[in-house]
Amino acid sequence: MQLSNLESLPGHRIVKQLDVVYGSTVRSKHAGRDILAGLKNIVGGELTAYTELLEESRQEAISRMTEKARLLGANAIVGIRFSTSSIAQGAAELFVYGTAVIAEPEHMPPFPSI
């Protein structure tokens, strides 16, 4: 499955637009991570536990979105966007969406021989 945040897929021609597809995950913060993050806020620096949590959330949401596109018969998703929102205190949703399409490679003219 090819993914693009562009409205097109470079080197390909979209032959059919199928549907909007999405994936989401809701995650809550871990109390231990909150304590460590609070300490890290005092001295500064990257909150690696949260960075890892967000990366896992992105991958899970993308996986759910691509599975929906696969079930529609798509081989690509274009116009991908991410969104986050607070669901409850200590819990947030990561949402990803795009348009499932069928794309085929554009035919490139052969290189001229020398």
N, C-alpha and C positions, 0 to 999 in steps of 0.2 A: 504494500500500500504506500503510494507516494503522498507526502504531505507538503502543503505549501501555504504560507500566510499571504501569498499573492492571490489575485483573483483569477490567475491563469497558472499554467504549469509550463515553465520554460522548456522549449524543445518538443512540446506536445500540443496537440489540438484536442480540445474538449468536444467529444462527439455526442454526449448526452449528459444532461444535468438530471440527477436523480431526486435528491431531497436534502433538506438540512439534517445534519446528524450532530449529536452532542454526547458528551460524557461528563460525569461529575462525580465528585467524592466529597464527603463531609468528614472533617477530621477535628478532633479535639486536642487541646494541648495536654501534655503529660505533666503532672504536678512536679515531678523531679526536674524536668526540663525547665519549668517555670522558675524554680529556685535557682538553677544554674544560670538561666538567662538573666535573672535579676542581679546576680553577682557580676555577670559579664557586663551588664549595663553600667555598673559602677566604674569598672576599669576600661571599658571600651573594647571594640573588636567584633569580629563576626560571630553571630549566634549559630554555630555549626549545626546544633541539634535541630533548629528550625529550618535551616537551609536544607538539610537532609529530609525533613518532614515535607517541605514544599516540593522537593524533587520527586519524592515517592508519590505525592498527590498528583503532580502533573502527569507522571507516567501512567498512573492508574486511570486518570480521566481520559488520556489519549487512547489507552488501550480499549476502554469502553466505547469511545467514539468510533475507533477504527473497526471494532467488531460490528457495530450497527451498520457502518458503510459496507462492510464485507457482505453482510446479510442482504443488502440491497443489490449486490452485484457490482459495486464500485471498485475501481482500481486506484482511485486517488481522492483526496479531499483538498479542496482549495478554499481560500478565504478564512483560514483558521484564526480564531481569536480566543483569548483567555479572559476570564473574569473571576473575581473573588467577591465573596460577600460574607458578612457575619450572620450566622444563623442563631446562635445563642451565646451567652457569656462563655468564652473559652472554646467555642466551636466555630469553624469557618468552612464555607463551601468553595471548592475550586471547580470551575465550570469551563469547559472548552467546547467550541462549536465551529462548524464549517459546512461547506456544501459538498456532498458526495457526488462524484462524477465518474464517467467513463472517459478516459483519455487515451489517445494513441499517439505514438511518436510521429513527428513531422518528418517527411522524407527530405533528407538533405541531399543536395546535388553532389555528385562525386567530385573529388578534387581533380583539377586538371593535371594531366601527366606532363612531366617536364621533358 
